[in-house]
Protein backbone atom coordinates (compact mmCIF):
# COMPACT_ATOMS: atom_id res chain seq x y z
CA UNK A 1 0.00 0.00 0.00
CA UNK A 2 1.30 3.44 -0.93
CA UNK A 3 1.41 5.94 1.87
CA UNK A 4 -0.28 9.23 1.01
CA UNK A 5 0.87 12.30 2.91
CA UNK A 6 -0.92 15.61 3.10
CA UNK A 7 1.36 18.54 2.16
CA UNK A 8 2.15 21.01 4.90
CA UNK A 9 0.55 24.42 4.69
CA UNK A 10 3.76 26.18 3.73
CA UNK A 11 3.80 29.69 2.21
CA UNK A 12 4.49 28.14 -1.21
CA UNK A 13 1.46 25.90 -0.88
CA UNK A 14 -0.78 28.78 0.22
CA UNK A 15 0.45 30.90 -2.72
CA UNK A 16 -0.35 28.15 -5.19
CA UNK A 17 -3.78 27.62 -3.68
CA UNK A 18 -4.53 31.34 -3.79
CA UNK A 19 -4.39 31.16 -7.59
CA UNK A 20 -7.33 28.80 -7.44
CA UNK A 21 -9.42 31.27 -5.49
CA UNK A 22 -8.45 34.36 -7.47
CA UNK A 23 -8.53 33.11 -11.05
CA UNK A 24 -10.70 29.99 -11.34
CA UNK A 25 -14.17 29.01 -10.27
CA UNK A 26 -14.80 25.56 -11.77
CA UNK A 27 -14.69 22.61 -9.32
CA UNK A 28 -12.79 20.55 -11.90
CA UNK A 29 -10.15 23.24 -12.27
CA UNK A 30 -9.99 23.77 -8.50
CA UNK A 31 -9.18 20.09 -8.07
CA UNK A 32 -6.39 20.19 -10.64
CA UNK A 33 -4.93 23.37 -9.10
CA UNK A 34 -4.89 21.73 -5.65
CA UNK A 35 -3.08 18.72 -7.14
CA UNK A 36 -0.59 21.05 -8.82
CA UNK A 37 0.05 22.88 -5.57
CA UNK A 38 0.55 19.59 -3.73
CA UNK A 39 2.92 18.40 -6.44
CA UNK A 40 4.89 21.65 -6.25
CA UNK A 41 5.43 21.11 -2.51
CA UNK A 42 6.10 17.37 -2.64
CA UNK A 43 8.27 17.55 -5.77
CA UNK A 44 6.25 14.92 -7.64
CA UNK A 45 4.53 16.49 -10.70
CA UNK A 46 1.37 15.02 -12.14
CA UNK A 47 1.91 12.45 -14.86
CA UNK A 48 -0.56 13.25 -17.60
CA UNK A 49 1.67 12.44 -20.57
CA UNK A 50 0.19 9.00 -21.18
CA UNK A 51 -2.69 10.51 -23.17
CA UNK A 52 -0.42 12.42 -25.54
CA UNK A 53 -0.65 11.49 -29.20
CA UNK A 54 2.29 10.06 -31.13
CA UNK A 55 2.74 13.35 -32.98
CA UNK A 56 2.92 15.28 -29.70
CA UNK A 57 5.47 12.86 -28.25
CA UNK A 58 7.67 13.19 -31.33
CA UNK A 59 7.19 16.96 -31.68
CA UNK A 60 10.75 17.89 -30.69
CA UNK A 61 12.28 15.27 -32.99
CA UNK A 62 10.11 16.29 -35.94
CA UNK A 63 10.88 19.96 -35.31
CA UNK A 64 14.61 19.29 -35.39
CA UNK A 65 14.25 17.26 -38.59
CA UNK A 66 12.39 20.14 -40.23
CA UNK A 67 14.96 22.61 -38.92
CA UNK A 68 17.83 20.48 -40.26
CA UNK A 69 16.20 20.34 -43.70
CA UNK A 70 15.79 24.13 -43.79
CA UNK A 71 19.40 24.60 -42.65
CA UNK A 72 20.65 22.28 -45.42
CA UNK A 73 18.53 24.14 -47.96
CA UNK A 74 19.94 27.44 -46.71
CA UNK A 75 23.55 26.30 -47.04
CA UNK A 76 23.20 25.15 -50.66
CA UNK A 77 20.91 27.96 -51.87
CA UNK A 78 22.14 31.39 -52.92
CA UNK A 79 19.77 34.34 -52.86
CA UNK A 80 19.41 36.39 -56.02
CA UNK A 81 18.92 39.57 -54.01
CA UNK A 82 22.12 41.69 -53.97
CA UNK A 83 23.84 42.35 -50.66
CA UNK A 84 23.19 46.10 -50.62
CA UNK A 85 19.74 45.91 -52.18
CA UNK A 86 16.48 47.13 -50.68
CA UNK A 87 14.92 43.67 -50.71
CA UNK A 88 17.68 41.95 -48.73
CA UNK A 89 17.79 44.80 -46.20
CA UNK A 90 14.02 44.76 -45.75
CA UNK A 91 13.93 40.99 -45.28
CA UNK A 92 16.73 41.13 -42.70
CA UNK A 93 15.10 43.93 -40.71
CA UNK A 94 11.69 42.29 -40.84
CA UNK A 95 13.18 38.94 -39.92
CA UNK A 96 14.96 40.32 -36.85
CA UNK A 97 11.79 42.12 -35.71
CA UNK A 98 9.66 38.99 -36.03
CA UNK A 99 12.34 36.84 -34.35
CA UNK A 100 12.54 39.31 -31.45
CA UNK A 101 8.75 39.41 -31.04
CA UNK A 102 8.64 35.62 -31.11
CA UNK A 103 11.40 35.42 -28.49
CA UNK A 104 9.79 37.94 -26.11
CA UNK A 105 6.35 36.40 -26.65
CA UNK A 106 7.52 32.91 -25.73
CA UNK A 107 9.20 34.23 -22.58
CA UNK A 108 5.93 36.00 -21.67
CA UNK A 109 4.02 32.75 -22.15
CA UNK A 110 6.51 30.75 -20.09
CA UNK A 111 5.90 33.02 -17.09
CA UNK A 112 2.29 31.82 -17.05
CA UNK A 113 2.39 28.24 -18.34
CA UNK A 114 5.62 26.72 -17.00
CA UNK A 115 4.80 24.39 -14.14
CA UNK A 116 1.08 24.33 -14.98
CA UNK A 117 0.88 22.60 -18.37
CA UNK A 118 -2.19 20.38 -18.77
CA UNK A 119 -2.88 19.87 -15.06
CA UNK A 120 -4.10 23.47 -14.66
CA UNK A 121 -6.06 25.41 -17.24
CA UNK A 122 -4.27 28.76 -17.54
CA UNK A 123 -6.62 31.46 -18.81
CA UNK A 124 -4.86 34.73 -17.96
CA UNK A 125 -1.98 36.74 -19.44
CA UNK A 126 -1.19 35.63 -23.01
CA UNK A 127 -3.66 32.77 -22.58
CA UNK A 128 -6.49 35.25 -22.19
CA UNK A 129 -6.04 36.54 -25.76
CA UNK A 130 -5.60 33.18 -27.52
CA UNK A 131 -5.57 29.54 -26.49
CA UNK A 132 -2.20 28.70 -28.06
CA UNK A 133 0.03 31.77 -27.66
CA UNK A 134 3.21 29.67 -27.48
CA UNK A 135 2.54 28.36 -30.97
CA UNK A 136 1.55 31.81 -32.23
CA UNK A 137 4.80 33.40 -31.04
CA UNK A 138 6.80 30.38 -32.22
CA UNK A 139 5.33 30.88 -35.69
CA UNK A 140 6.30 34.57 -35.65
CA UNK A 141 9.82 33.71 -34.52
CA UNK A 142 10.26 30.97 -37.12
CA UNK A 143 8.98 33.21 -39.92
CA UNK A 144 11.40 35.89 -38.69
CA UNK A 145 14.30 33.46 -39.01
CA UNK A 146 13.04 32.46 -42.45
CA UNK A 147 12.94 36.05 -43.70
CA UNK A 148 16.46 36.67 -42.38
CA UNK A 149 17.72 34.17 -44.98
CA UNK A 150 16.77 36.62 -47.76
CA UNK A 151 15.35 33.66 -49.69
CA UNK A 152 11.60 33.97 -50.32
CA UNK A 153 11.08 30.21 -50.62
CA UNK A 154 12.11 29.65 -46.99
CA UNK A 155 9.24 31.65 -45.37
CA UNK A 156 6.81 29.80 -47.64
CA UNK A 157 8.17 26.41 -46.52
CA UNK A 158 8.04 27.45 -42.85
CA UNK A 159 4.47 28.74 -43.19
CA UNK A 160 3.32 25.48 -44.81
CA UNK A 161 5.04 23.43 -42.12
CA UNK A 162 3.43 25.37 -39.27
CA UNK A 163 0.01 25.26 -40.90
CA UNK A 164 0.03 21.50 -41.44
CA UNK A 165 1.91 20.33 -38.37
CA UNK A 166 0.63 22.63 -35.65
CA UNK A 167 -2.99 22.46 -36.75
CA UNK A 168 -2.86 18.72 -35.98
CA UNK A 169 -0.93 19.28 -32.75
CA UNK A 170 -3.37 21.91 -31.50
CA UNK A 171 -6.31 19.64 -32.29
CA UNK A 172 -4.81 16.74 -30.32
CA UNK A 173 -3.82 18.91 -27.35
CA UNK A 174 -7.21 20.59 -27.13
CA UNK A 175 -8.98 17.23 -27.27
CA UNK A 176 -6.97 16.14 -24.24
CA UNK A 177 -7.63 19.40 -22.40
CA UNK A 178 -11.35 19.00 -23.09
CA UNK A 179 -11.26 15.53 -21.54
CA UNK A 180 -9.49 16.86 -18.44
CA UNK A 181 -11.28 20.18 -17.88
CA UNK A 182 -14.69 19.49 -19.40
CA UNK A 183 -17.16 22.37 -19.50
CA UNK A 184 -14.60 24.87 -18.23
CA UNK A 185 -12.46 24.32 -21.31
CA UNK A 186 -15.52 24.41 -23.57
CA UNK A 187 -16.47 27.82 -22.15
CA UNK A 188 -12.87 28.99 -22.59
CA UNK A 189 -12.92 27.91 -26.25
CA UNK A 190 -16.17 29.79 -26.83
CA UNK A 191 -14.63 33.05 -25.59
CA UNK A 192 -10.99 32.91 -26.70
CA UNK A 193 -9.69 32.29 -30.26
CA UNK A 194 -7.45 29.29 -30.90
CA UNK A 195 -4.47 30.93 -32.60
CA UNK A 196 -4.65 34.59 -33.61
CA UNK A 197 -4.79 36.83 -30.49
CA UNK A 198 -7.76 39.02 -29.68
CA UNK A 199 -5.92 41.67 -27.69
CA UNK A 200 -8.99 43.33 -26.19
CA UNK A 201 -9.49 40.19 -24.10
CA UNK A 202 -6.17 40.61 -22.29
CA UNK A 203 -6.49 39.90 -18.57
CA UNK A 204 -3.53 40.15 -16.19
CA UNK A 205 -3.72 39.02 -12.54
CA UNK A 206 -2.29 41.13 -9.71
CA UNK A 207 -0.27 38.16 -8.41
CA UNK A 208 0.78 34.87 -9.96
CA UNK A 209 2.84 31.83 -8.96
CA UNK A 210 5.81 31.15 -11.26
CA UNK A 211 8.54 28.52 -11.35
CA UNK A 212 11.84 30.39 -11.96
CA UNK A 213 13.95 27.36 -12.88
CA UNK A 214 11.51 26.30 -15.58
CA UNK A 215 11.14 29.87 -16.83
CA UNK A 216 14.94 30.21 -17.07
CA UNK A 217 15.11 27.13 -19.28
CA UNK A 218 12.28 28.43 -21.49
CA UNK A 219 14.02 31.79 -21.83
CA UNK A 220 17.20 30.15 -23.10
CA UNK A 221 15.19 28.16 -25.64
CA UNK A 222 13.32 31.28 -26.77
CA UNK A 223 16.57 33.13 -27.49
CA UNK A 224 17.31 30.62 -30.24
CA UNK A 225 15.02 32.59 -32.56
CA UNK A 226 17.28 35.64 -32.45
CA UNK A 227 20.46 33.58 -32.69
CA UNK A 228 19.14 31.57 -35.66
CA UNK A 229 18.06 34.77 -37.43
CA UNK A 230 21.57 36.18 -37.09
CA UNK A 231 23.08 32.86 -38.20
CA UNK A 232 20.75 32.71 -41.22
CA UNK A 233 21.84 36.16 -42.36
CA UNK A 234 25.49 35.21 -41.80
CA UNK A 235 25.03 32.35 -44.28
CA UNK A 236 23.49 34.82 -46.73
CA UNK A 237 26.53 37.07 -46.29
CA UNK A 238 28.90 34.17 -46.91
CA UNK A 239 27.08 33.29 -50.14
CA UNK A 240 27.23 36.89 -51.35
CA UNK A 241 30.79 37.76 -50.32
CA UNK A 242 32.68 34.45 -50.64
CA UNK A 243 32.68 31.12 -52.45
CA UNK A 244 33.05 29.00 -49.31
CA UNK A 245 29.59 27.48 -49.54
CA UNK A 246 28.27 25.24 -52.34
CA UNK A 247 25.62 26.70 -54.63
CA UNK A 248 23.19 24.06 -55.85
CA UNK A 249 20.17 26.34 -56.11
CA UNK A 250 19.73 30.02 -56.95
CA UNK A 251 16.51 31.50 -55.70
CA UNK A 252 14.86 34.93 -55.25
N, C-alpha and C positions, 0 to 999 in steps of 0.2 A: 504494500500500500504506500502511495506517495504522500508524504507529509505536506500539507498546505499551510503556509504561514501567512498571516495578515500583515501587510506592510505597516511599519510605524508611521505615525502622523508627523513626519518630518516637514520642515518648511518646503522642501522640493515637492513632496507629495501634495501639500496643501495648495501650492502654486499650480500644479498640474490640474488638480481638481477644480480650481477656481475658473479655469478655462471652460469647463463644462457648464458652470452656472452662468457665465457671462456671455457665452457665444452660441450655445446649443440648447435646444429645448426638447428634442426627441428622446424618448426613453431608450431607443436602440442606440442612438449616438452616445447618450450618457453612459450606457454600459460599456461601450468600446473605449470611451475616454477614461473611465475608471480603470479598465484593464491596462490602458497605455500608461497611466500614472503609476499603477502597481508595478508594471514592467520596468519603468524608468528607475524606480527605487530598488527593485530586486535585481536589476541587471539582466533579466531574461525577457527579451522582446517577443511579441506575439509572432507565431509562425503561421502566416497566411499565404505562403508562397505555393502551397500545394495545388491551389486552384488556378495558377497562372498557366496560360496557353503556351504551346511550344514556341510560338513566335516571340512572346514576351521573354521567355527564358533565354532565347538565343539573340535577344535584341543587341546586346553589346557586341557579340561576335559578328552579326550581320552588318552592324554599323561600321565596324573596323574593316570588313571586307569591302563595303561600298567606298569607304574613305581611301583604302589602298588602291582601288580601281581608279578613282578620281586623281590620286597623286601620280599614278603611272601615266594616265592620260595627260596630265599637266606637264610631266617631264619630257614627253615625246612630242608635244604639240607646241608650235610656235605661233604666237598671235600675229595677225597681219597689221594690227594697229601700231603705228610708230611710237617710239619711246616718249617723244615730246609732244605727241598729239593730244587734242582735246578729249578724244574718246578714252584713251588709256588713263589720262588723269582723272576724268570723271568717274570711270569704273573703280579706280583705286580709292578715291575719296568716298564714293558711295559704299564701297565694300568695307572700308574701315569704320564708317558710321554704323552700318548694319551689324558688323561684328561686335562693336562696342555696345550697342543697344542689346544685342543678344546676350552678351556677357553679363552686363548689369542686371538685365531681366532675370536671368537664371539665378544669380545671387539673391535677388529679391525674393524669388520663389522659394529658394532653399531656406530662407529665414522662417518661412511659414510651414513648409511641408516636411523638412528633414526631422525624422523621429516620429512622424505621425502618418506615414504613408499607409494607406489601406485601412489600418485599424481605427483611424479617426477621420471623419469627413471634414476636411478643412474647407471653410466657405468664406474666409475673410482675406484681406490683402489682395494679392494678384488673383486668388481663387474666387474673389467676389465679382470679377469682371469677365472671366471665362473659366471653363472647367479644366482646361489643359494648358495653363500658361507656360509650363516648362517646355512643352512641345512648340508652342507659338514662338517663344524667344529662341529656342534651338533652331527653328526654321529661319528666323531672321539672321541669326549668327552664321548658319551654314550658307545662306544666300550671300551674306556679306563676304565670306571667304571665297565663294565662287566668283563674285564680281571682281575681287582683288586679283584674280588670275588674268584679267583683261582678255579672256576668251569667252565669247557669248554662249558657246555651246555648254560650258560648265554650269552656269546658273540654270539652264534648261534641264540638264540632267539631274541636278540637285532638287529642283522643284518637282520633277516627275517622281523621284525617289521618295520624297517626303509625302507627296500626295497618296501614292500607292501604299507605302509601308505604314505610315503613321495613321492613316485612316483605319486600317485593320487593327493596329495596336490599340488605338483609342476605343474602338468598338469592343474589343475583348476586355480591356480594363474597366470600361463602364458597365459591362455586363456583370463583372465580378463585384463592383461597387454596389450595383443594384441589388445583388443577392445579399450583400452584407448589411446595407443600410436601408433597404426597403423604400418605404414611402418618403422618407427624408431625402433620399437621393433623387427620387422622382420629382419632388417639389423643387429641388435644387436645379435639376435639368430644365424644368419648365420656366425658370426665372433667368438662368445664366446661360449664355451661348457656349457651344462646345469648344470653339477654336479662336475665332476672331473676337478680341476684347470689346466689351461695351463699357466704356470708361465711366459713364455716369452712374454705374452700379457700384463703384469703388467704395468699399467699407473697410476701415482700419480700426482695430481695437486699441484701447488705451494701453493695455498690457498684454503680453503674450509670452508663453514659455518657449524657449529655443534651446537647441542642443549645439553648443559651440563647436565641438569636435567634428560633428557631422557637417555643420555649415562650413567649417574651414576646408574640409575635403571637397565639398561642392564648389567652393570658390576657386580652388586650384583647377578643378575640371573646367569651370566656366571660362577661365582665362585662356584656354586653348583656342577659343575662337579668334581672339586678337593675335595670338602667336601664329596661328595657321594663316591668317590673312597676310601678315607680314612675310611669312615664308613663301606664300603663293606669289606675292609680288616680287620677291627676290628671285624666284625661278623665272618669272617674266623678264626681269632685268638681265639675268644670265643669258637667256635666249636672244635678247636684243643686242647685248653688248659683246658677247663672246660666242665661241663655237664649242664650248665645253659639253653641251647637252645634245643628244641626238634629236634630229628633226624628222619625224615620220609623217607628221600631219601639219599642215598650215591652215589656220582657221581664223575667221574674223572674231 
